[in-house]
């Protein structure tokens, strides 16, 4: 079966229009799936960061604990409690 140049153009045009229509119909669904994958990835990253944040907060609390600092100050650094005359209190005027 031979197509004339005019028939060929009509078939080509119908094919292009059909293909563009199909892509227009399918593309939002493809985009939605891609966004869902990206959202899940971001959720995993968020959960990992929250977990790491909790661990870092716990570590900060343990490192700044007075129960840990006092023995380090007296044992390793040779510090001792201040004598009464060594403490100076400074009052700051704060504007209301």
C-alpha positions as CSV (number, residue, x, y, z in Angstrom):
1,X,0.0,0.0,0.0
2,X,1.5,3.3,-1.0
3,X,0.6,6.6,0.6
4,X,0.5,9.8,-1.3
5,X,2.5,12.7,0.1
6,X,-0.7,14.3,1.3
7,X,-1.9,11.1,3.1
8,X,1.5,10.7,4.6
9,X,1.4,14.2,6.1
10,X,-2.1,13.5,7.5
11,X,-1.0,10.3,9.1
12,X,2.2,11.9,10.5
13,X,0.1,14.8,11.9
14,X,-2.4,12.5,13.5
15,X,0.4,10.5,15.0
16,X,2.1,13.6,16.4
17,X,-1.1,14.9,17.8
18,X,-2.0,11.6,19.4
19,X,1.5,11.3,20.9
20,X,1.4,14.8,22.4
21,X,-2.1,14.1,23.8
22,X,-0.9,10.8,25.3
23,X,2.2,12.6,26.9
24,X,0.0,15.4,28.2
25,X,-2.3,12.9,29.8
26,X,0.5,10.7,31.3
27,X,3.1,13.3,32.3
28,X,1.3,14.6,35.5
29,X,1.1,11.0,36.8
30,X,4.8,10.5,36.1
31,X,5.6,13.8,37.8
32,X,3.5,12.8,40.8
33,X,5.4,9.5,41.2
34,X,8.8,11.3,40.9
35,X,7.7,13.8,43.5
36,X,6.5,11.0,45.8
37,X,10.0,9.3,45.6
38,X,11.7,12.6,46.3
39,X,9.3,13.2,49.3
40,X,10.2,9.8,50.7
41,X,13.9,10.5,50.3
42,X,13.5,13.8,52.1
43,X,11.6,12.2,54.9
44,X,14.4,9.6,55.4
45,X,16.9,12.4,55.5
46,X,14.8,14.4,58.0
47,X,14.4,11.4,60.3
48,X,18.2,10.8,60.1
49,X,18.9,14.4,61.0
50,X,16.4,14.3,63.9
51,X,18.0,11.2,65.3
52,X,21.5,12.7,64.9
53,X,20.2,15.9,66.6
54,X,18.9,13.9,69.6
55,X,22.3,12.1,69.9
56,X,24.2,15.4,69.8
57,X,21.9,17.0,72.4
58,X,22.5,14.0,74.7
59,X,26.2,14.2,74.1
60,X,26.2,18.0,74.9
61,X,24.3,17.3,78.1
62,X,26.8,14.7,79.2
63,X,29.8,16.8,78.3
64,X,28.5,19.9,80.2
65,X,27.3,17.9,83.2
66,X,28.7,19.3,86.5
67,X,29.2,15.7,87.7
68,X,31.7,15.3,84.9
69,X,33.3,18.8,85.0
70,X,34.0,18.9,88.8
71,X,36.3,15.8,88.9
72,X,38.1,17.0,85.7
73,X,38.7,20.5,87.2
74,X,40.0,19.2,90.5
75,X,41.9,16.1,89.3
76,X,43.4,17.0,85.9
77,X,43.5,20.8,86.1
78,X,44.4,21.1,89.8
79,X,41.6,23.6,90.5
80,X,40.1,24.0,93.9
81,X,37.1,25.9,95.3
82,X,37.5,29.7,95.6
83,X,38.2,31.2,98.9
84,X,35.6,33.7,100.2
85,X,37.9,36.8,99.4
86,X,38.5,35.6,95.8
87,X,35.0,35.9,94.6
88,X,33.9,39.3,93.2
89,X,30.3,39.9,92.4
90,X,29.6,42.3,89.5
91,X,26.1,43.8,89.2
92,X,25.0,45.0,85.8
93,X,22.4,47.8,85.4
94,X,19.8,46.5,83.0
95,X,17.4,49.0,81.4
96,X,13.8,48.0,81.7
